[in-house]
Each structure stands twice: as C-alpha cells, then as structure tokens.
Amino acid sequence: MIRVIVYSSGDACMQCRMTERLMDAAGLVFEHVDLSDPANADHRAHVVRDLGYASAPVIEVAGVEHWSGFVPERIDELIARLTEPGGQGSADS
C-alpha cells in the first residue's frame, strides 16, 4: 500500500477539509497530520524545511510526490492510480 499523508493546518482550513472529503469519498486511505498541534512540530518542520511549503494542505505520496492546496485534478489522478486494478496501490503491486 502506498503511504499518503495529508498535512493540515487544523479544522478551520477549508482546503484541508475539502481535500480529505474528496479522498474519503473515493475510499482512499490516508494519514491525517494536524500541523497546528504542537505535538507535530517535527512534521511541521518537514513540510517547511524538506518539502518547501508554507501553507496547507500539503499532500505527500510515498515520500516522493507532493503538492500544496486543494487540487481536485491531482487528487483524482492519485485516486485513479491507487485504485485501478494492478495500480500502485493495489494488492497486486
């Protein structure tokens, strides 16, 4: 299974909520990390320092692909890749 992480800036972030709703509706499994939680300071540092983003949501896929913002086209492409038979996220891969 490919690891997908959605880094969020908290419940008030509309783009974060819309990103997660679209992924949930498609049945995509992802990890939610709330960057506003002080316990996630290491994650916040990773997003800023390593990935280069200053706004959320940030979506990271398998540690090699990432983007920021609510981008339905990117989410749809990701869902298609991970849910198609024989795709990167299937049990066959």
C-alpha positions as CSV (number, residue, x, y, z in Angstrom):
1,M,0.0,0.0,0.0
2,I,1.3,3.5,-0.9
3,R,1.5,5.9,2.0
4,V,-0.5,9.1,1.5
5,I,-0.2,11.8,4.1
6,V,-2.4,15.0,4.3
7,Y,-0.8,17.7,6.3
8,S,-3.5,20.0,7.6
9,S,-3.4,23.3,9.4
10,G,-6.4,22.3,11.5
11,D,-10.2,22.2,11.4
12,A,-10.6,25.8,10.2
13,C,-8.7,25.0,7.0
14,M,-11.4,24.7,4.3
15,Q,-9.0,23.5,1.6
16,C,-7.7,20.8,4.0
17,R,-11.3,19.6,4.8
18,M,-12.2,19.6,1.1
19,T,-9.1,17.6,0.2
20,E,-9.8,15.0,2.9
21,R,-13.5,14.8,1.9
22,L,-12.7,14.1,-1.7
23,M,-10.2,11.4,-0.7
24,D,-12.7,9.9,1.8
25,A,-15.5,9.8,-0.7
26,A,-13.2,7.8,-3.1
27,G,-12.3,5.4,-0.3
28,L,-8.6,6.4,-0.4
29,V,-6.7,5.6,2.8
30,F,-4.5,8.4,4.0
31,E,-2.9,9.6,7.2
32,H,-4.0,12.9,8.6
33,V,-1.4,15.1,10.4
34,D,-2.6,18.3,12.0
35,L,0.3,20.8,11.8
36,S,-1.3,23.1,14.3
37,D,-0.8,20.5,17.0
38,P,2.4,21.3,18.9
39,A,3.0,17.5,19.2
40,N,3.5,17.5,15.4
41,A,6.4,20.0,15.3
42,D,8.7,17.5,13.6
43,H,6.1,17.1,10.8
44,R,5.7,20.9,10.5
45,A,9.5,21.2,10.2
46,H,9.5,18.5,7.5
47,V,6.8,20.3,5.5
48,V,8.5,23.6,5.6
49,R,12.2,22.6,5.5
50,D,12.2,19.5,3.4
51,L,9.1,20.0,1.1
52,G,9.3,23.8,1.0
53,Y,5.7,24.7,1.7
54,A,4.3,27.4,4.0
55,S,0.5,26.7,3.5
56,A,-1.7,23.7,3.9
57,P,-3.0,21.3,2.9
58,V,0.2,19.5,1.8
59,I,-0.3,16.1,0.3
60,E,2.7,13.7,0.3
61,V,2.6,10.4,-1.6
62,A,5.1,7.7,-0.9
63,G,7.7,10.3,0.2
64,V,8.4,11.2,-3.4
65,E,5.5,13.1,-4.7
66,H,3.9,16.1,-3.1
67,W,1.8,19.3,-3.7
68,S,0.1,22.0,-1.7
69,G,-3.5,23.2,-1.9
70,F,-6.9,21.7,-2.8
71,V,-6.2,20.5,-6.3
72,P,-9.1,18.2,-7.4
73,E,-7.3,17.1,-10.6
74,R,-4.2,15.9,-8.7
75,I,-6.4,14.1,-6.2
76,D,-8.4,12.4,-9.0
77,E,-5.2,11.3,-10.7
78,L,-3.9,9.9,-7.4
79,I,-7.2,8.1,-6.7
80,A,-7.2,6.6,-10.2
81,R,-3.6,5.4,-9.9
82,L,-4.1,3.9,-6.4
83,T,-7.5,2.2,-7.0
84,E,-7.1,0.8,-10.5
85,P,-6.5,-3.0,-10.8
86,G,-2.8,-3.6,-10.9
87,G,-2.2,0.0,-9.9
88,Q,0.5,1.2,-7.5
89,G,-1.9,1.0,-4.5
90,S,-3.5,-2.4,-5.3
91,A,-2.7,-5.6,-3.5
92,D,-1.2,-6.9,-6.7
93,S,1.7,-4.4,-6.7
